[in-house]
Amino acid sequence: MGNLFGICQYQWRYNLGVQEKDGKFLFDGLSEETALKYKKNFWDNAHNRGKVSVCLPHEQDVEIKEIDGAYLLVCHIPRAEYNMRPVYLTTNPIGNTYRRNHEGDYLCTDAEVRRMFADAEHESHPQDAIIRKGFTLENAIDLPSLHQYRQLFTNLHPTHPWAKLTDDLQFMEKIGAYSHNIATGESGITRAGLLMFGQSDMITNPAGEPYYFVDYQERLYTDDAKVRWTDRIYPDGTWEANLFQFYIRVYNKLIQALPKPFKLVGDERQEETAAHDAVREALINCIVHQDLNATGNIVVRRTETELTFSNPGMMLVSKQQYFKGGRSICRNPTLQKMFMLLGKAEKAGSGVDKILAGWKELGWDEPKLTEEVQPDYVVLTLPIGKIPQENPIRKPHKKTP
C-alpha cells in the first residue's frame, strides 16, 4: 500500500486487481475474498497515523467491483485540501512525502515540503505581509509608481478618506504596503509593498527578493526559428520593474489580441468588453497567486493563437473548485487588496467566472488550466479564436422513410 497514500497531494484513482502487460490491461483474477481482505487492509493502514498522516478517502471512495467474474478494489484518493498538506508516510514528512507526476510518484524535496506547510498556514501568516527590514519609503520605493497608483485610487474613490491623506507612508499603511506589528513592535515596508512599488534594484537586493524576475514574451507573425520573441518586457534597466508597472505594461500589450467592438452604454462609448475583464483577471490572478517562496518567476506569453499566464507554485484548490468558482483562497491577500482597491480584482471567487464569461462572449475555445511539477507552475491558457478540429465527427444523415 506504500505510495497509494503518498500521492494524496493530488486526487488519484488506484485499482487493485488489474495488471498492465504489453500496453494492455488484464484482470489479475482477484477473488472476492482477497478483494475484501485488501479492502480491510487498506482501511487499517489509512486510519493508522503511524502509516499515513491523514486519511483522505471517505467510505464511498473505496469499493469492490465485479466484472466478468473478476474482482477489483477501486480506491479513489481525493485531493488534499491545502491546509491538510503535506500528506506523508510514517510520522516524519521529510523524506516521506510523495506527489504524483504524470505516470509515477516522486519523492518531494525538503523545500517542497516546507512550502506545503507554509501554504497550510497562509491565512494566519501570508507570504506578502512579511516586513522587510531595512527598506524605507526613501530608499526603496519608486515614488512615481506610488503616486500613479494613488491617482488611480483617487479617481475611482474621490470621496474616500484615504484619498485625502497627504502622507505617503500613511496611505501605504492603509493599503498594506507598510505595516506595524503590535506584538513585536516591528515596523516597515511589507513584502507586498516592496514588490508592488519598489525600485528594481531594491526589490532584488539580497535582503529583499534577490531572485525576483517578471517576464512578458511576445512572438507574433514570424516563421524565423531564430526569433525567440518579437517583443519582450522584463527587468532590463529601462523601467522600474515592480509589479504595478509590470501589470500596466503587460495588460496594454495583451488587450491588443482582442477585438474592439464599438459599444454605447447610455450616451458613452465603451470599448472594453467582458474579454478585457477576462484578460485583466487572468493577469492579476497570475500575480497574486504566485508562490513567492517557490523556484521560478511569473511568465506571460502572447502568440497568434493563445495567451498564457504562468506563476510559480501549487494550486491551493483543485481544478474542479477553480472552475466552479465561489471560493477565493489567495496566497498574497495584500497584493490582492491593492488591485481590488483599484477595482481590478475579485475576492469573492468570481474572478474565474469573468475569465470564462469573457471568452464565451467571444465564442472562442474555453480556457485551460494545467499544473506542472519540478518546478511547480500553474499555467492558464486562453486560446485566441477557435481551434479547428482535425477530424470533426460527422453526424449520420437520417434516412427518409
N, C-alpha and C positions, 0 to 999 in steps of 0.2 A: 504493500500500500504506500510505499515511500513517497515518490513525488506526486502522487494523487493529491496529497494535502499541501505540497509545496507550491502548487500553481494557483493558489486561491487569490492571488492579487487580481487575476482576471477570471471571468467566467469560463467554464470549460465543461465538456461532456466526456465521460470516460466509460467505456464499455468493457466489461469482463465477460469472456465467452466468445470473443472474436479474435482471429489472428490474421495477419496480413502475410501473403505469400505471393511472390512474383507480381506484385501490384494488384492482387485480388484479395478480397476479404472473405474468409471462410469461417464457418462456425467451429467452435472448439469442442463441441459435443458435451457441453456443461449439463450436468443433471440438475433437476430441481433441488435435490438435497444439497448438492455442492453450492448452488447459487444461494440458497438460504444460509448456508454456512458462511459464505463470503459476505453476505449482507450483514449478518451479525458481527462478523469480524470488523467490517467497515465501521459500524456504529460504535463498537467498543473502542476502536482507535480514535474515531472522530471526537468522542467525548473525553478522551484521556489527555489532560493538559501536559502530560509528560511526553506525548507523541506530537501534538499539534497545538498551537497557541489559541486557536479559536475554532469552534465548529460552525461553519457557514451553511451547510445544506440543511434544509428542512425535511420533514418526513416524506413529503411528496416528491422530493428531489432524487430519492433513491428507490428504484423499483425493479422488479423482476419481470422480464417479458419472455414469452414463449413463442418461437417462430419455427414452424415445421418440425416440431418435436425437440428442438434445441432451446436451451435457456440462456438468457443474457441477464447480467446485472448491470443496469444502466444508472450511472451516478452523474447527476448534473451539479457541478460545483459553481454556485453563484459568485459573481464578482464581489470582492470585499469592499465595503464602504471605506472611504478614505480614513475615517477615524478608527478603523479596526486594523489597518496595516501598520507594520508588515505582518503577514501570516507566515509563521515559520515552524519548522520541525523541532522537536525536543524542547528545551527550556531556554535556549540561547539563540537569539535572532542572528547573531554574527556567525556566518559560515553555514547557516541552516535555512536561509530564505531563498526561494526559487521563484522565477517568473517564466511564463510561457512565451516563447519566441518562435512564432510560426509553428513548426512541427515538433519542436523539442522544448525542454526546460533548461534554463541556465541558472547557475548559482549567482545570486546578486552580490555585488561588491559591497564593502563596508559603507562606502559613500552613498550607494543607493538605499541601503537600509536606514542610514541616518536621515536621508531626505524623506523617507516614508514616515518616520517618527515625527519629523518637522511638519509634514502635511497633516498628520493626525492632531497636532496642536496648533494649527494655523489660526484658528478663531481666537484663541487667547494670546497667541504670540505671532501675529502676522509678520511676514518677512519684511514688508516695506515700512513698518513702523519703527524699526530699529534706529536709534540715534547714532549718527556717525560723528564720533568725537573729533574735534579739531577743525571741523568745517563751519564756516560762518557765512552770514549774508555778504560780508565784504570780500572774503577771499574765495568763495566757491560758487556763488550764484550769478548767473548771467542775467543782469537786470533788464535788458531789453526783452528777454523771453518772459520774465516775471511780469513786466509791465504790459506786454502784449496780452498775456493771459488775463490780467486784471481788467484791461479794457474790454475784452470779450465778455468777461463776467459782468461788468458794469452795464454794458449794452443790453445784456439779457435780463439783468436784475437791477434796474436803475434805482429802485427804492429800497433795496436790501441794505440792512445796517452795515454789512461787510463792505459794500461799495463805497461807503463814506469814510472808511478807515484811511488815515493819511500815512500811517506807519506800515512799511512793507513787512516787517517782522510780525506785527500783529495779524496782518492778513494771512501770512504764511502759517501762523499758528492755527488760525481758524480752519484752514483747508487741510491741515495735517502735514504741511511741508516743514514745519518746525514744531517741536514738542517739548513739554516739560514733564518729566516723570516725578510725580509727587512722592512715590515710595522711596526712590533713590536720590532725589534732589537733582538729578541729571537733566540738563537742557541742551538742545542743539538741533541742527538740521537732521531731518529724518532721511532714511534711505530713499523714500518716495520723493522727498523734496529735492535731493541731490540729483536723482535720475531725471526728474521732470524739468527742472530749471537750471541744472548745474552747467558750469563751463566744462567743455570737453576734457581738458587736461586735468581738471579737478575730479571729475567723475572717475577717471581711470587711475587716479592716484592710488598707490598701494594701500592706503588707509580707507579707500572708498570701494570702487568696483573695478579692480585692475583688469578684468577680462571682459568688461563691457564692450559690446560692439552691436550696432544695428545696421541692417543691410537691406537695401531695396535694389533688385536686379530686374532689368527690363531687356527683353530680347524680342525685337519685332522686325518683321519683313526683311529677313536676311537668310540666305542659303549658305553663307560663308561659314564653314565649320570653325574657322579661326576666330570668328567674332563670338566671344562668350556672352556679351551683352551690348545692347545699343545705347543703354543709359544706365547709370548706377548712382545711388545715393548712399553714402557711407561716411564714417568719420575720416575725412581726408584733409582736415585742417582749414577748409574754406568756410565752414559754418560751425556754430555751436551745436554739436550733435547730441543734445539732450532729447528726451522722449517727446517733449512738447513740439520741438521744431521738426523732429522726425515725423511725427504724426501729420503736421500741417503739410510738409513737403510731399510725403508719400500719398496722402489722401488725394491731393490735387493731381497726382500722376495717375492714380488708379481710376478715377472717375472719367478719365479720357477714354476708357474702354467701353463706357456706357452710352447708349443712345440718349439724346437730349430732346425729348418731345416738348413742344410748346404747350403750356397749360395756363389756364386762368383760374385763380381761386378768388372769387369775388371780382374785384377790378384789378387785382395784382397779378402780374406774370410770375409763374412759379416754374423754374427749370429743374429743381431737384425732384426726384421721384422716389418710390419705395426702393428701387435698386440702389440709389445713392445711400439711403439709410442702411441697406444691407452691407455695402462696402465699408461704410463707417463703423458699423457694429463689428464686422469681421476684423478690421484693423485694430480697433480698441480692445477687443477680446484677446487678440494676439499679444497685445502689450500688457494688459492687466492680469492675464492668467499665466504668464511665464513664471517658471521656477527660477528665482534669482540665484539659487544655490546649485543649480544643475549645470552640467557642462553644455556649452552651446550658446547660441545667440538668436535673436529674432531675425528671420529672413522672410521677406515679402518678395514675390516674383510676379511679373506680368509677362505673358506671351500673347500670341494672337488667339490662342484657344482657351486660356484659363488664367485665373488669378489664384495664387496660393499664399497661405499665411502659415508660417511655421514658428512655433515657440517651444523652447526647451521645457521639459518636464513631463510628468504623467498626468493623465486626466484624473480629476477628483471625483467625477461622476462617470457612469457608464455611457456608452454611445446612445443607448435607448433613453436614458434620462436626459441627455443633452438635447436630443431632437424632440423629446416630449415637452421640454421647457417647463417653466413654472417654478424652478428651483435654482437659486443663484448661490454658488459656492465659489468664492474668489480668493486666490492666494494673496492678492495685493489690494485689499479693500481701500487703502488710502489713495492709490493711483486711480482706482475705480471712482472714488468720490470726486477726485479732481476733474475727471471727464464728465461725471454726472452734473457737476455744478455749471458746466458749460452746455448742458442739455445734450450731451454727446454719447451717453451710455445708459444702459438699463441695469437695474439691480434686482428687479422682480422676476428674473429668469425669462423675460420676454425678448431678450436680445436675439436669440436664435430664431424666434418667430419672425422677427424683422428680416433676418437673413433669408429665410425660406420664402417669406411673402414677396420680398423684392425680386427674387429670381423667378418665382412663379408668375409674377405680373409680366415679366418679360417673355415668358414662355420658354425659358432656357432650361437646360438639364439641371436636375437637383444638385445642390452642394453635397460634397462627400467629405467625411471625416475619417482620418486614419491615425493610427498610433505607431510610432517607430521606437525601437529599443536599441540601446548601446550605440550611440547616446539616445536618451529619451527625447522624443519630439512629438508634439501634437500638430497635425497638418490638416488645415481646412482648405479644400479646393472648390472654387467657384467657376464652373465651366462657362465659357463665353460662347453663346449661341447653342444650337442643337448639334449633338454629335450624331452623324449619320450611322445607321445600323448597316453592318456589312452584309448580313443575311437576314433581312426582315422576314418575319413569319407571315406568310400569306394565308388568309382565311379561305377555306374552300368555298367555291360557289355553290349555292344551293341549287339543286336540280328542280326544275319546274315539273310539276306533275303532268 
